[in-house]
Amino acid sequence: MIKGTIMDDYFHSLKTIKPKEPVRGINIRSVYLDNVMLTHMKFEPGSIIPEHRHSNEQITLIRVRREP
């Protein structure tokens, strides 16, 4: 990716997206357009997202790490 171009609006890295914590113990990094949102979520053990709705389509990546 070439920095400083219009393509910056289309290509993202998890390293450059500032995480948010909408609910204690859940960190999200999202990229979104008018009708779709792509989200990378990280849950601390026992974290729960309250039921909610979105008007746009959702694509969510959840990485699962099992404790030894």
N, C-alpha and C positions, 0 to 999 in steps of 0.2 A: 504494500500500500504506500502511496506517495502522500506524505503529510502536506497539509496546506492546500488541498485540492477539493473540488466539489465531492469527490468520492469519500471524504471524511464523514459525510452525512450517512453513508451507506455501509461502511465497514467499521466494526468496533472490536475491541479487545477487552476481555474481562478485566485485565489489569488497568485499563483506563476508564472504566465505568465506575463511578463512585457508588459504593454500596449504601443501601438504605435499610433501616430496621423498623418496618411498619408495626411489627409485633415483637415484644421481647423474645430474644433467642432466635429470630428469623432474619437473615440478611438476604436482600435481593439486589440484583443488578438487572436493569431492564433497558431494552431498546424498543421503541414503539413508533408506529405510523398511525395514520388516521383510523384504520380498522383492524389492526393486529398488533399484539405486543409479545415479544420474546423475553422470557424472564429466566435468569439463573438464580436458584434459591439455595440457601444453606440453612439447615435447621439444627439447632442445638437439641440434644436429647430431651424429649418431653415437650417440645414446643408444638403449639397448635395454632393454626390459622382459623379465626372465626369465620363462619359461613358468610359469604358475600357474593356479589354479582358484578360482572363487567359488561359493558355494552359492546365492546370489541371482542374479536376472537383472541384466544389465548394460546400461546405455545410456551410450555414450561419445561425446563431441563432441571431434573432433580438428581443430584449426585449422592449416592448412598455409600456411606463409609461404615463398615461394621467394626465394632470394638473387638479386639482379640480376647 
